[in-house]
Amino acid sequence: MIRYLLISAFFSLFISCKSYQIKDAVSVDNSLQFVQNQYFSDSSLDYVYKTHIEIYGNKMGGIFIAKRINDSIHRMVLTTDFGNKLLDFEISESSFKVNFVIDNLDKKIIINTLRDDFRTLLQVNSKVFKTYKRNNEVIYQTENNVYYFFDEFSNNLTKIIKTNKRKEKVLFTFQSKKTTFAENINIQHNNIKLKIDFNQINN
């Protein structure tokens, strides 16, 4: 009985300590010091999307506008289709400012989750820790266990996976025709009920 308990305890510890692994990915020499997400990098542009959010059973839609206001800070605003403001954040890798949030979303857990999602989405440069290849993908792992997946031929960023070292927490997927703009973006959480869709608004 004691032997069985010891084996079970060891197996549970082994499973809990196992790090996140990308199936069929092969480690290669680092080719970059920093990986770039160029989809929100141009400070001369306003990035405008039709947005749909499902969060804890609540659904809302509107217009998402993001602007890179200097080398480190983005400002993002979410409004209704009629122009009423829902969210207004300023965010960088190390700072976060809430300019406005509606009462329905003014809850610490919601604001912190949105902060982390938008920080990942908008961050331009991230330091590379390891590099992998899988089929036609090049994958860059950052020091905080975020994985950036690029198409080897087009060099387009296709997805970002945030992990808690052992499993996926958040999946960002991108559909893009060029490296500097994504026409469609999806954010899907695996551990909470939150999904955000962004679709390009054609001028």
mmCIF file of the C-alpha atoms, coordinates in Angstrom:
data_MODEL
# 
_entry.id   MODEL 
# 
loop_
_atom_site.group_PDB 
_atom_site.id 
_atom_site.type_symbol 
_atom_site.label_atom_id 
_atom_site.label_alt_id 
_atom_site.label_comp_id 
_atom_site.label_asym_id 
_atom_site.label_entity_id 
_atom_site.label_seq_id 
_atom_site.pdbx_PDB_ins_code 
_atom_site.Cartn_x 
_atom_site.Cartn_y 
_atom_site.Cartn_z 
_atom_site.occupancy 
_atom_site.B_iso_or_equiv 
_atom_site.pdbx_formal_charge 
_atom_site.auth_seq_id 
_atom_site.auth_comp_id 
_atom_site.auth_asym_id 
_atom_site.auth_atom_id 
_atom_site.pdbx_PDB_model_num 
ATOM 1   C CA . MET A 1 1   ? 0.000   0.000  0.000   1.00 0.00 ? 1   MET A CA 1 
ATOM 2   C CA . ILE A 1 2   ? 2.782   2.423  0.942   1.00 0.00 ? 2   ILE A CA 1 
ATOM 3   C CA . ARG A 1 3   ? 4.660   1.521  -2.240  1.00 0.00 ? 3   ARG A CA 1 
ATOM 4   C CA . TYR A 1 4   ? 1.520   2.254  -4.296  1.00 0.00 ? 4   TYR A CA 1 
ATOM 5   C CA . LEU A 1 5   ? 1.063   5.641  -2.629  1.00 0.00 ? 5   LEU A CA 1 
ATOM 6   C CA . LEU A 1 6   ? 4.703   6.555  -3.246  1.00 0.00 ? 6   LEU A CA 1 
ATOM 7   C CA . ILE A 1 7   ? 4.442   5.602  -6.922  1.00 0.00 ? 7   ILE A CA 1 
ATOM 8   C CA . SER A 1 8   ? 1.200   7.576  -7.275  1.00 0.00 ? 8   SER A CA 1 
ATOM 9   C CA . ALA A 1 9   ? 2.716   10.611 -5.575  1.00 0.00 ? 9   ALA A CA 1 
ATOM 10  C CA . PHE A 1 10  ? 5.800   10.457 -7.817  1.00 0.00 ? 10  PHE A CA 1 
ATOM 11  C CA . PHE A 1 11  ? 3.678   10.127 -10.953 1.00 0.00 ? 11  PHE A CA 1 
ATOM 12  C CA . SER A 1 12  ? 1.498   13.085 -9.944  1.00 0.00 ? 12  SER A CA 1 
ATOM 13  C CA . LEU A 1 13  ? 4.597   15.187 -9.255  1.00 0.00 ? 13  LEU A CA 1 
ATOM 14  C CA . PHE A 1 14  ? 6.085   14.207 -12.616 1.00 0.00 ? 14  PHE A CA 1 
ATOM 15  C CA . ILE A 1 15  ? 2.898   15.204 -14.454 1.00 0.00 ? 15  ILE A CA 1 
ATOM 16  C CA . SER A 1 16  ? 2.595   18.511 -12.597 1.00 0.00 ? 16  SER A CA 1 
ATOM 17  C CA . CYS A 1 17  ? 6.212   19.417 -13.376 1.00 0.00 ? 17  CYS A CA 1 
ATOM 18  C CA . LYS A 1 18  ? 6.067   18.504 -17.050 1.00 0.00 ? 18  LYS A CA 1 
ATOM 19  C CA . SER A 1 19  ? 6.540   21.608 -19.174 1.00 0.00 ? 19  SER A CA 1 
ATOM 20  C CA . TYR A 1 20  ? 4.420   22.606 -22.151 1.00 0.00 ? 20  TYR A CA 1 
ATOM 21  C CA . GLN A 1 21  ? 5.568   20.973 -25.384 1.00 0.00 ? 21  GLN A CA 1 
ATOM 22  C CA . ILE A 1 22  ? 4.616   21.630 -28.996 1.00 0.00 ? 22  ILE A CA 1 
ATOM 23  C CA . LYS A 1 23  ? 3.802   18.369 -30.731 1.00 0.00 ? 23  LYS A CA 1 
ATOM 24  C CA . ASP A 1 24  ? 6.311   17.417 -33.470 1.00 0.00 ? 24  ASP A CA 1 
ATOM 25  C CA . ALA A 1 25  ? 8.334   20.634 -32.999 1.00 0.00 ? 25  ALA A CA 1 
ATOM 26  C CA . VAL A 1 26  ? 12.123  20.378 -33.192 1.00 0.00 ? 26  VAL A CA 1 
ATOM 27  C CA . SER A 1 27  ? 14.434  22.746 -31.334 1.00 0.00 ? 27  SER A CA 1 
ATOM 28  C CA . VAL A 1 28  ? 16.816  24.724 -33.567 1.00 0.00 ? 28  VAL A CA 1 
ATOM 29  C CA . ASP A 1 29  ? 19.463  27.389 -33.004 1.00 0.00 ? 29  ASP A CA 1 
ATOM 30  C CA . ASN A 1 30  ? 18.086  30.827 -32.182 1.00 0.00 ? 30  ASN A CA 1 
ATOM 31  C CA . SER A 1 31  ? 18.111  33.047 -35.239 1.00 0.00 ? 31  SER A CA 1 
ATOM 32  C CA . LEU A 1 32  ? 16.562  36.111 -33.604 1.00 0.00 ? 32  LEU A CA 1 
ATOM 33  C CA . GLN A 1 33  ? 17.137  37.998 -30.385 1.00 0.00 ? 33  GLN A CA 1 
ATOM 34  C CA . PHE A 1 34  ? 13.674  39.554 -30.531 1.00 0.00 ? 34  PHE A CA 1 
ATOM 35  C CA . VAL A 1 35  ? 10.513  38.392 -32.271 1.00 0.00 ? 35  VAL A CA 1 
ATOM 36  C CA . GLN A 1 36  ? 8.207   41.036 -33.744 1.00 0.00 ? 36  GLN A CA 1 
ATOM 37  C CA . ASN A 1 37  ? 4.436   41.210 -33.988 1.00 0.00 ? 37  ASN A CA 1 
ATOM 38  C CA . GLN A 1 38  ? 4.042   43.839 -36.714 1.00 0.00 ? 38  GLN A CA 1 
ATOM 39  C CA . TYR A 1 39  ? 0.243   43.822 -36.839 1.00 0.00 ? 39  TYR A CA 1 
ATOM 40  C CA . PHE A 1 40  ? -0.033  46.903 -34.588 1.00 0.00 ? 40  PHE A CA 1 
ATOM 41  C CA . SER A 1 41  ? 3.434   48.380 -35.048 1.00 0.00 ? 41  SER A CA 1 
ATOM 42  C CA . ASP A 1 42  ? 2.878   51.347 -37.384 1.00 0.00 ? 42  ASP A CA 1 
ATOM 43  C CA . SER A 1 43  ? 2.411   54.546 -35.364 1.00 0.00 ? 43  SER A CA 1 
ATOM 44  C CA . SER A 1 44  ? 1.056   56.376 -38.427 1.00 0.00 ? 44  SER A CA 1 
ATOM 45  C CA . LEU A 1 45  ? -2.017  54.111 -38.616 1.00 0.00 ? 45  LEU A CA 1 
ATOM 46  C CA . ASP A 1 46  ? -5.255  53.718 -36.680 1.00 0.00 ? 46  ASP A CA 1 
ATOM 47  C CA . TYR A 1 47  ? -6.096  50.007 -36.540 1.00 0.00 ? 47  TYR A CA 1 
ATOM 48  C CA . VAL A 1 48  ? -9.884  49.655 -36.723 1.00 0.00 ? 48  VAL A CA 1 
ATOM 49  C CA . TYR A 1 49  ? -11.868 46.425 -36.358 1.00 0.00 ? 49  TYR A CA 1 
ATOM 50  C CA . LYS A 1 50  ? -15.437 45.316 -35.919 1.00 0.00 ? 50  LYS A CA 1 
ATOM 51  C CA . THR A 1 51  ? -15.342 43.424 -32.622 1.00 0.00 ? 51  THR A CA 1 
ATOM 52  C CA . HIS A 1 52  ? -17.497 40.807 -30.912 1.00 0.00 ? 52  HIS A CA 1 
ATOM 53  C CA . ILE A 1 53  ? -16.866 39.804 -27.279 1.00 0.00 ? 53  ILE A CA 1 
ATOM 54  C CA . GLU A 1 54  ? -18.345 36.931 -25.291 1.00 0.00 ? 54  GLU A CA 1 
ATOM 55  C CA . ILE A 1 55  ? -17.386 37.111 -21.639 1.00 0.00 ? 55  ILE A CA 1 
ATOM 56  C CA . TYR A 1 56  ? -18.897 35.087 -18.792 1.00 0.00 ? 56  TYR A CA 1 
ATOM 57  C CA . GLY A 1 57  ? -22.177 34.669 -20.686 1.00 0.00 ? 57  GLY A CA 1 
ATOM 58  C CA . ASN A 1 58  ? -22.426 38.321 -21.712 1.00 0.00 ? 58  ASN A CA 1 
ATOM 59  C CA . LYS A 1 59  ? -22.205 39.321 -25.373 1.00 0.00 ? 59  LYS A CA 1 
ATOM 60  C CA . MET A 1 60  ? -21.300 42.700 -26.774 1.00 0.00 ? 60  MET A CA 1 
ATOM 61  C CA . GLY A 1 61  ? -20.191 44.107 -30.081 1.00 0.00 ? 61  GLY A CA 1 
ATOM 62  C CA . GLY A 1 62  ? -18.637 47.316 -31.233 1.00 0.00 ? 62  GLY A CA 1 
ATOM 63  C CA . ILE A 1 63  ? -15.663 49.023 -32.824 1.00 0.00 ? 63  ILE A CA 1 
ATOM 64  C CA . PHE A 1 64  ? -12.093 48.422 -31.653 1.00 0.00 ? 64  PHE A CA 1 
ATOM 65  C CA . ILE A 1 65  ? -9.495  51.098 -32.384 1.00 0.00 ? 65  ILE A CA 1 
ATOM 66  C CA . ALA A 1 66  ? -5.784  50.702 -31.528 1.00 0.00 ? 66  ALA A CA 1 
ATOM 67  C CA . LYS A 1 67  ? -3.017  53.265 -31.979 1.00 0.00 ? 67  LYS A CA 1 
ATOM 68  C CA . ARG A 1 68  ? 0.698   53.032 -31.247 1.00 0.00 ? 68  ARG A CA 1 
ATOM 69  C CA . ILE A 1 69  ? 1.317   56.397 -29.617 1.00 0.00 ? 69  ILE A CA 1 
ATOM 70  C CA . ASN A 1 70  ? 5.068   55.958 -29.007 1.00 0.00 ? 70  ASN A CA 1 
ATOM 71  C CA . ASP A 1 71  ? 7.738   53.246 -29.031 1.00 0.00 ? 71  ASP A CA 1 
ATOM 72  C CA . SER A 1 72  ? 6.343   51.488 -25.951 1.00 0.00 ? 72  SER A CA 1 
ATOM 73  C CA . ILE A 1 73  ? 2.674   52.478 -25.475 1.00 0.00 ? 73  ILE A CA 1 
ATOM 74  C CA . HIS A 1 74  ? -0.505  51.652 -27.370 1.00 0.00 ? 74  HIS A CA 1 
ATOM 75  C CA . ARG A 1 75  ? -3.877  53.223 -26.741 1.00 0.00 ? 75  ARG A CA 1 
ATOM 76  C CA . MET A 1 76  ? -6.938  51.091 -27.429 1.00 0.00 ? 76  MET A CA 1 
ATOM 77  C CA . VAL A 1 77  ? -10.576 52.115 -27.353 1.00 0.00 ? 77  VAL A CA 1 
ATOM 78  C CA . LEU A 1 78  ? -13.691 49.968 -27.669 1.00 0.00 ? 78  LEU A CA 1 
ATOM 79  C CA . THR A 1 79  ? -16.957 51.720 -28.541 1.00 0.00 ? 79  THR A CA 1 
ATOM 80  C CA . THR A 1 80  ? -20.477 50.673 -29.432 1.00 0.00 ? 80  THR A CA 1 
ATOM 81  C CA . ASP A 1 81  ? -21.546 50.864 -33.072 1.00 0.00 ? 81  ASP A CA 1 
ATOM 82  C CA . PHE A 1 82  ? -23.087 54.246 -32.203 1.00 0.00 ? 82  PHE A CA 1 
ATOM 83  C CA . GLY A 1 83  ? -19.835 55.628 -30.772 1.00 0.00 ? 83  GLY A CA 1 
ATOM 84  C CA . ASN A 1 84  ? -20.484 55.242 -27.043 1.00 0.00 ? 84  ASN A CA 1 
ATOM 85  C CA . LYS A 1 85  ? -17.259 54.385 -25.249 1.00 0.00 ? 85  LYS A CA 1 
ATOM 86  C CA . LEU A 1 86  ? -16.991 50.981 -23.503 1.00 0.00 ? 86  LEU A CA 1 
ATOM 87  C CA . LEU A 1 87  ? -13.263 50.759 -22.775 1.00 0.00 ? 87  LEU A CA 1 
ATOM 88  C CA . ASP A 1 88  ? -10.295 53.085 -23.043 1.00 0.00 ? 88  ASP A CA 1 
ATOM 89  C CA . PHE A 1 89  ? -6.872  51.693 -22.054 1.00 0.00 ? 89  PHE A CA 1 
ATOM 90  C CA . GLU A 1 90  ? -3.254  52.766 -22.457 1.00 0.00 ? 90  GLU A CA 1 
ATOM 91  C CA . ILE A 1 91  ? -0.908  49.804 -22.298 1.00 0.00 ? 91  ILE A CA 1 
ATOM 92  C CA . SER A 1 92  ? 2.744   48.851 -22.617 1.00 0.00 ? 92  SER A CA 1 
ATOM 93  C CA . GLU A 1 93  ? 4.904   45.925 -21.566 1.00 0.00 ? 93  GLU A CA 1 
ATOM 94  C CA . SER A 1 94  ? 5.321   47.405 -18.091 1.00 0.00 ? 94  SER A CA 1 
ATOM 95  C CA . SER A 1 95  ? 2.477   49.904 -17.643 1.00 0.00 ? 95  SER A CA 1 
ATOM 96  C CA . PHE A 1 96  ? -1.298  49.983 -17.765 1.00 0.00 ? 96  PHE A CA 1 
ATOM 97  C CA . LYS A 1 97  ? -3.721  52.896 -17.454 1.00 0.00 ? 97  LYS A CA 1 
ATOM 98  C CA . VAL A 1 98  ? -7.518  52.729 -17.434 1.00 0.00 ? 98  VAL A CA 1 
ATOM 99  C CA . ASN A 1 99  ? -8.942  55.929 -18.893 1.00 0.00 ? 99  ASN A CA 1 
ATOM 100 C CA . PHE A 1 100 ? -12.507 54.612 -18.917 1.00 0.00 ? 100 PHE A CA 1 
ATOM 101 C CA . VAL A 1 101 ? -14.472 51.401 -18.447 1.00 0.00 ? 101 VAL A CA 1 
ATOM 102 C CA . ILE A 1 102 ? -18.249 50.879 -18.287 1.00 0.00 ? 102 ILE A CA 1 
ATOM 103 C CA . ASP A 1 103 ? -19.719 49.631 -15.016 1.00 0.00 ? 103 ASP A CA 1 
ATOM 104 C CA . ASN A 1 104 ? -20.588 46.166 -16.387 1.00 0.00 ? 104 ASN A CA 1 
ATOM 105 C CA . LEU A 1 105 ? -16.907 45.499 -17.108 1.00 0.00 ? 105 LEU A CA 1 
ATOM 106 C CA . ASP A 1 106 ? -15.466 47.352 -14.129 1.00 0.00 ? 106 ASP A CA 1 
ATOM 107 C CA . LYS A 1 107 ? -14.457 44.221 -12.250 1.00 0.00 ? 107 LYS A CA 1 
ATOM 108 C CA . LYS A 1 108 ? -10.862 43.471 -11.303 1.00 0.00 ? 108 LYS A CA 1 
ATOM 109 C CA . ILE A 1 109 ? -10.769 39.975 -12.818 1.00 0.00 ? 109 ILE A CA 1 
ATOM 110 C CA . ILE A 1 110 ? -12.214 41.212 -16.129 1.00 0.00 ? 110 ILE A CA 1 
ATOM 111 C CA . ILE A 1 111 ? -9.939  44.257 -16.372 1.00 0.00 ? 111 ILE A CA 1 
ATOM 112 C CA . ASN A 1 112 ? -6.826  42.219 -15.511 1.00 0.00 ? 112 ASN A CA 1 
ATOM 113 C CA . THR A 1 113 ? -7.719  39.560 -18.084 1.00 0.00 ? 113 THR A CA 1 
ATOM 114 C CA . LEU A 1 114 ? -8.351  42.150 -20.807 1.00 0.00 ? 114 LEU A CA 1 
ATOM 115 C CA . ARG A 1 115 ? -5.109  43.923 -19.833 1.00 0.00 ? 115 ARG A CA 1 
ATOM 116 C CA . ASP A 1 116 ? -3.105  40.720 -20.274 1.00 0.00 ? 116 ASP A CA 1 
ATOM 117 C CA . ASP A 1 117 ? -4.823  39.847 -23.567 1.00 0.00 ? 117 ASP A CA 1 
ATOM 118 C CA . PHE A 1 118 ? -4.355  43.269 -25.127 1.00 0.00 ? 118 PHE A CA 1 
ATOM 119 C CA . ARG A 1 119 ? -0.784  43.495 -23.859 1.00 0.00 ? 119 ARG A CA 1 
ATOM 120 C CA . THR A 1 120 ? 0.025   40.249 -25.686 1.00 0.00 ? 120 THR A CA 1 
ATOM 121 C CA . LEU A 1 121 ? -1.903  41.319 -28.787 1.00 0.00 ? 121 LEU A CA 1 
ATOM 122 C CA . LEU A 1 122 ? -0.315  44.775 -29.073 1.00 0.00 ? 122 LEU A CA 1 
ATOM 123 C CA . GLN A 1 123 ? 3.255   44.134 -27.910 1.00 0.00 ? 123 GLN A CA 1 
ATOM 124 C CA . VAL A 1 124 ? 5.615   44.634 -30.839 1.00 0.00 ? 124 VAL A CA 1 
ATOM 125 C CA . ASN A 1 125 ? 8.930   43.192 -29.580 1.00 0.00 ? 125 ASN A CA 1 
ATOM 126 C CA . SER A 1 126 ? 9.473   40.158 -27.355 1.00 0.00 ? 126 SER A CA 1 
ATOM 127 C CA . LYS A 1 127 ? 12.781  38.600 -26.363 1.00 0.00 ? 127 LYS A CA 1 
ATOM 128 C CA . VAL A 1 128 ? 13.327  35.112 -27.780 1.00 0.00 ? 128 VAL A CA 1 
ATOM 129 C CA . PHE A 1 129 ? 14.259  32.310 -25.389 1.00 0.00 ? 129 PHE A CA 1 
ATOM 130 C CA . LYS A 1 130 ? 14.105  29.279 -27.717 1.00 0.00 ? 130 LYS A CA 1 
ATOM 131 C CA . THR A 1 131 ? 13.348  28.596 -31.379 1.00 0.00 ? 131 THR A CA 1 
ATOM 132 C CA . TYR A 1 132 ? 11.594  25.578 -32.912 1.00 0.00 ? 132 TYR A CA 1 
ATOM 133 C CA . LYS A 1 133 ? 10.580  24.342 -36.348 1.00 0.00 ? 133 LYS A CA 1 
ATOM 134 C CA . ARG A 1 134 ? 7.595   22.225 -37.318 1.00 0.00 ? 134 ARG A CA 1 
ATOM 135 C CA . ASN A 1 135 ? 6.774   21.489 -40.942 1.00 0.00 ? 135 ASN A CA 1 
ATOM 136 C CA . ASN A 1 136 ? 6.399   24.962 -42.498 1.00 0.00 ? 136 ASN A CA 1 
ATOM 137 C CA . GLU A 1 137 ? 6.295   26.809 -39.180 1.00 0.00 ? 137 GLU A CA 1 
ATOM 138 C CA . VAL A 1 138 ? 8.967   28.683 -37.250 1.00 0.00 ? 138 VAL A CA 1 
ATOM 139 C CA . ILE A 1 139 ? 8.071   29.000 -33.565 1.00 0.00 ? 139 ILE A CA 1 
ATOM 140 C CA . TYR A 1 140 ? 9.643   31.421 -31.104 1.00 0.00 ? 140 TYR A CA 1 
ATOM 141 C CA . GLN A 1 141 ? 9.306   30.893 -27.362 1.00 0.00 ? 141 GLN A CA 1 
ATOM 142 C CA . THR A 1 142 ? 9.716   33.961 -25.180 1.00 0.00 ? 142 THR A CA 1 
ATOM 143 C CA . GLU A 1 143 ? 11.045  34.038 -21.636 1.00 0.00 ? 143 GLU A CA 1 
ATOM 144 C CA . ASN A 1 144 ? 7.511   34.292 -20.217 1.00 0.00 ? 144 ASN A CA 1 
ATOM 145 C CA . ASN A 1 145 ? 6.333   31.140 -22.043 1.00 0.00 ? 145 ASN A CA 1 
ATOM 146 C CA . VAL A 1 146 ? 4.513   32.793 -24.911 1.00 0.00 ? 146 VAL A CA 1 
ATOM 147 C CA . TYR A 1 147 ? 4.885   31.071 -28.288 1.00 0.00 ? 147 TYR A CA 1 
ATOM 148 C CA . TYR A 1 148 ? 4.811   32.935 -31.624 1.00 0.00 ? 148 TYR A CA 1 
ATOM 149 C CA . PHE A 1 149 ? 4.054   30.849 -34.738 1.00 0.00 ? 149 PHE A CA 1 
ATOM 150 C CA . PHE A 1 150 ? 5.171   32.153 -38.146 1.00 0.00 ? 150 PHE A CA 1 
ATOM 151 C CA . ASP A 1 151 ? 4.611   30.736 -41.603 1.00 0.00 ? 151 ASP A CA 1 
ATOM 152 C CA . GLU A 1 152 ? 8.089   29.929 -42.897 1.00 0.00 ? 152 GLU A CA 1 
ATOM 153 C CA . PHE A 1 153 ? 7.379   31.088 -46.463 1.00 0.00 ? 153 PHE A CA 1 
ATOM 154 C CA . SER A 1 154 ? 5.187   34.187 -46.041 1.00 0.00 ? 154 SER A CA 1 
ATOM 155 C CA . ASN A 1 155 ? 6.717   35.167 -42.660 1.00 0.00 ? 155 ASN A CA 1 
ATOM 156 C CA . ASN A 1 156 ? 3.206   36.006 -41.467 1.00 0.00 ? 156 ASN A CA 1 
ATOM 157 C CA . LEU A 1 157 ? 2.424   35.600 -37.783 1.00 0.00 ? 157 LEU A CA 1 
ATOM 158 C CA . THR A 1 158 ? -0.344  32.979 -37.678 1.00 0.00 ? 158 THR A CA 1 
ATOM 159 C CA . LYS A 1 159 ? -0.899  32.456 -33.960 1.00 0.00 ? 159 LYS A CA 1 
ATOM 160 C CA . ILE A 1 160 ? 0.282   33.186 -30.443 1.00 0.00 ? 160 ILE A CA 1 
ATOM 161 C CA . ILE A 1 161 ? -0.138  30.724 -27.601 1.00 0.00 ? 161 ILE A CA 1 
ATOM 162 C CA . LYS A 1 162 ? 0.104   31.810 -23.967 1.00 0.00 ? 162 LYS A CA 1 
ATOM 163 C CA . THR A 1 163 ? 0.854   28.997 -21.539 1.00 0.00 ? 163 THR A CA 1 
ATOM 164 C CA . ASN A 1 164 ? 1.191   28.512 -17.806 1.00 0.00 ? 164 ASN A CA 1 
ATOM 165 C CA . LYS A 1 165 ? 4.319   26.363 -18.429 1.00 0.00 ? 165 LYS A CA 1 
ATOM 166 C CA . ARG A 1 166 ? 2.271   23.137 -18.579 1.00 0.00 ? 166 ARG A CA 1 
ATOM 167 C CA . LYS A 1 167 ? -0.715  23.828 -20.850 1.00 0.00 ? 167 LYS A CA 1 
ATOM 168 C CA . GLU A 1 168 ? -2.304  26.372 -23.150 1.00 0.00 ? 168 GLU A CA 1 
ATOM 169 C CA . LYS A 1 169 ? -4.177  29.239 -21.513 1.00 0.00 ? 169 LYS A CA 1 
ATOM 170 C CA . VAL A 1 170 ? -4.981  31.593 -24.389 1.00 0.00 ? 170 VAL A CA 1 
ATOM 171 C CA . LEU A 1 171 ? -4.866  31.136 -28.162 1.00 0.00 ? 171 LEU A CA 1 
ATOM 172 C CA . PHE A 1 172 ? -4.547  34.124 -30.522 1.00 0.00 ? 172 PHE A CA 1 
ATOM 173 C CA . THR A 1 173 ? -5.080  33.309 -34.214 1.00 0.00 ? 173 THR A CA 1 
ATOM 174 C CA . PHE A 1 174 ? -4.473  35.647 -37.151 1.00 0.00 ? 174 PHE A CA 1 
ATOM 175 C CA . GLN A 1 175 ? -5.568  35.637 -40.776 1.00 0.00 ? 175 GLN A CA 1 
ATOM 176 C CA . SER A 1 176 ? -3.397  37.937 -42.847 1.00 0.00 ? 176 SER A CA 1 
ATOM 177 C CA . LYS A 1 177 ? -2.325  38.559 -46.413 1.00 0.00 ? 177 LYS A CA 1 
ATOM 178 C CA . LYS A 1 178 ? 0.811   40.466 -45.428 1.00 0.00 ? 178 LYS A CA 1 
ATOM 179 C CA . THR A 1 179 ? 3.159   40.679 -42.453 1.00 0.00 ? 179 THR A CA 1 
ATOM 180 C CA . THR A 1 180 ? 2.027   44.121 -41.300 1.00 0.00 ? 180 THR A CA 1 
ATOM 181 C CA . PHE A 1 181 ? -1.754  43.752 -41.005 1.00 0.00 ? 181 PHE A CA 1 
ATOM 182 C CA . ALA A 1 182 ? -4.158  41.011 -39.914 1.00 0.00 ? 182 ALA A CA 1 
ATOM 183 C CA . GLU A 1 183 ? -7.630  41.073 -41.464 1.00 0.00 ? 183 GLU A CA 1 
ATOM 184 C CA . ASN A 1 184 ? -9.112  38.767 -38.821 1.00 0.00 ? 184 ASN A CA 1 
ATOM 185 C CA . ILE A 1 185 ? -8.044  38.036 -35.247 1.00 0.00 ? 185 ILE A CA 1 
ATOM 186 C CA . ASN A 1 186 ? -9.497  35.657 -32.682 1.00 0.00 ? 186 ASN A CA 1 
ATOM 187 C CA . ILE A 1 187 ? -8.690  35.373 -28.971 1.00 0.00 ? 187 ILE A CA 1 
ATOM 188 C CA . GLN A 1 188 ? -9.908  32.218 -27.238 1.00 0.00 ? 188 GLN A CA 1 
ATOM 189 C CA . HIS A 1 189 ? -9.384  31.352 -23.566 1.00 0.00 ? 189 HIS A CA 1 
ATOM 190 C CA . ASN A 1 190 ? -9.211  27.732 -22.474 1.00 0.00 ? 190 ASN A CA 1 
ATOM 191 C CA . ASN A 1 191 ? -9.745  28.193 -18.732 1.00 0.00 ? 191 ASN A CA 1 
ATOM 192 C CA . ILE A 1 192 ? -12.401 30.923 -18.616 1.00 0.00 ? 192 ILE A CA 1 
ATOM 193 C CA . LYS A 1 193 ? -15.415 31.887 -20.719 1.00 0.00 ? 193 LYS A CA 1 
ATOM 194 C CA . LEU A 1 194 ? -13.911 34.635 -22.838 1.00 0.00 ? 194 LEU A CA 1 
ATOM 195 C CA . LYS A 1 195 ? -13.738 34.927 -26.617 1.00 0.00 ? 195 LYS A CA 1 
ATOM 196 C CA . ILE A 1 196 ? -12.977 38.009 -28.725 1.00 0.00 ? 196 ILE A CA 1 
ATOM 197 C CA . ASP A 1 197 ? -13.256 38.289 -32.520 1.00 0.00 ? 197 ASP A CA 1 
ATOM 198 C CA . PHE A 1 198 ? -11.804 41.146 -34.583 1.00 0.00 ? 198 PHE A CA 1 
ATOM 199 C CA . ASN A 1 199 ? -12.740 41.647 -38.243 1.00 0.00 ? 199 ASN A CA 1 
ATOM 200 C CA . GLN A 1 200 ? -11.272 44.308 -40.506 1.00 0.00 ? 200 GLN A CA 1 
ATOM 201 C CA . ILE A 1 201 ? -13.482 47.253 -41.385 1.00 0.00 ? 201 ILE A CA 1 
ATOM 202 C CA . ASN A 1 202 ? -12.912 48.117 -45.020 1.00 0.00 ? 202 ASN A CA 1 
ATOM 203 C CA . ASN A 1 203 ? -12.603 51.799 -45.791 1.00 0.00 ? 203 ASN A CA 1 
# 
